[in-house]
């Protein structure tokens, strides 16, 4: 069973793909495979960041200076 890809591993894979592509000097088919792997890693990073974003709570400062935790992206105009 394949282990779950972490954000850090996906980011490292993306960075490695970019570095390999920037160096050039590889056959077209290999460059295309490398590009596809980079796109997959970038998409995984984006999905993981979106998942984290939905879980983040931001601190909102009230008029009196106190802080209150609210879910990230919550509409502030709700009563």
Secondary structure per residue as TSV (DSSP state, phi and psi in degrees):
chain	resnum	aa	ss	phi	psi
A	1	X	-	360.0	131.7
A	2	X	-	-74.2	141.2
A	3	X	-	-77.1	154.9
A	4	X	-	-68.9	135.8
A	5	X	-	-77.9	125.3
A	6	X	-	-84.0	163.6
A	7	X	H	-59.2	-44.4
A	8	X	H	-62.8	-41.1
A	9	X	H	-67.5	-42.0
A	10	X	H	-63.4	-40.8
A	11	X	H	-65.0	-41.9
A	12	X	H	-62.2	-43.2
A	13	X	H	-61.4	-40.9
A	14	X	H	-63.2	-46.2
A	15	X	H	-61.0	-40.2
A	16	X	H	-66.6	-40.2
A	17	X	H	-63.1	-44.2
A	18	X	H	-61.8	-44.9
A	19	X	H	-61.3	-43.6
A	20	X	H	-63.4	-42.4
A	21	X	H	-68.0	-36.9
A	22	X	H	-65.9	-33.6
A	23	X	H	-68.0	-32.9
A	24	X	-	72.7	-147.3
A	25	X	-	56.8	38.2
A	26	X	S	-135.2	152.7
A	27	X	-	-59.8	155.1
A	28	X	H	-56.6	-45.3
A	29	X	H	-61.0	-41.2
A	30	X	H	-67.1	-39.5
A	31	X	H	-64.5	-39.6
A	32	X	H	-65.2	-43.3
A	33	X	H	-60.4	-42.4
A	34	X	H	-64.4	-42.9
A	35	X	H	-61.9	-45.4
A	36	X	H	-61.8	-41.3
A	37	X	H	-63.6	-38.9
A	38	X	H	-64.6	-42.1
A	39	X	H	-64.4	-41.4
A	40	X	H	-61.9	-42.8
A	41	X	H	-65.2	-41.8
A	42	X	H	-63.1	-41.9
A	43	X	H	-64.2	-40.3
A	44	X	H	-63.8	-43.4
A	45	X	H	-59.7	-45.2
A	46	X	H	-60.6	-44.9
A	47	X	H	-63.9	-41.7
A	48	X	H	-66.5	-39.5
A	49	X	H	-65.7	-38.6
A	50	X	H	-64.5	-39.6
A	51	X	H	-64.1	-40.9
A	52	X	H	-66.7	-41.0
A	53	X	H	-57.3	-38.0
A	54	X	H	-70.1	-18.4
A	55	X	H	-97.9	-14.1
A	56	X	-	-73.0	139.1
A	57	X	E	-109.2	133.6
A	58	X	E	-103.1	150.4
A	59	X	E	-91.4	124.9
A	60	X	E	-109.6	127.9
A	61	X	E	-83.4	126.7
A	62	X	-	-81.0	169.9
A	63	X	T	-56.9	-37.6
A	64	X	T	-79.3	1.8
A	65	X	S	93.1	-9.4
A	66	X	-	-75.2	159.8
A	67	X	E	-109.5	142.9
A	68	X	E	-134.4	137.0
A	69	X	E	-84.1	131.4
A	70	X	E	-132.0	146.9
A	71	X	E	-58.5	140.9
A	72	X	T	-59.3	132.2
A	73	X	T	81.9	3.9
A	74	X	-	-67.7	137.4
A	75	X	-	-65.8	119.1
A	76	X	T	-75.0	-10.9
A	77	X	T	-90.4	1.7
A	78	X	-	-74.4	145.0
A	79	X	-	-89.3	360.0
